[in-house]
Amino acid sequence: MPRTAEKKRPFKRLPKGPNGGIELLLIQSVDNLGRSGEVIEVKPGYAFNYLLPQGLATVATDHHKRMVEKHRAQINELEKVRLADLAKQTAEIAEQSLTIEANANDEGMLYGSVGASEIADALAGQGIKVELGSIKLDGQLKELGLYTVKVSLHADIDPAELKVWVVPSTTDAE
């Protein structure tokens, strides 16, 4: 009995790239391949067996490329606003001066130390929230005195220099 119906392909033909591979638009970032929104060219087997079934990429049509460009423009605008807010917060931090009380002996050595968590808590007490990783210390503060601590909120913004006074605790030790 002859076959009258032709076997259908599971996928329609995908656009070929300049090097003979298949052009795809990445939906998610893939290690050693590209970031989300990039147009890449891969071999057909990698596209059909991994990228497309996993939902990591889609066909690179002109419509998809335009949508990605619009989305990228919106993200860039949001990033500009975020950087402006972080720059404003950095300037606000640079104007601050913190006083942290700590228990110390008569020579001015602290019984413990003052670290990034105490500095972040003191800033939070003044209404400024900062992540612990943003506070750059050369080491723990183990003596009474005035210290300059760098607070870096973003890699593209110069760090703020925060003045931190470590003073003896006012509670009477009996």
Secondary structure, 3 states (H helix, E strand, C coil): CCCCCCCCCCCCCCCECCCCCEEEEECCCECCCECCCCEEEECHHHHHHHHHHHCCEEECCHHHHHHHHHHHHHHHHHHHHHHHHHHHHHHHHHCCEEEEEECECCCCEEEEEECHHHHHHHHHHCCCCCCHHHEECCCCEEECEEEEEEECCCCCCCCEEEEEEEEECCCCCC
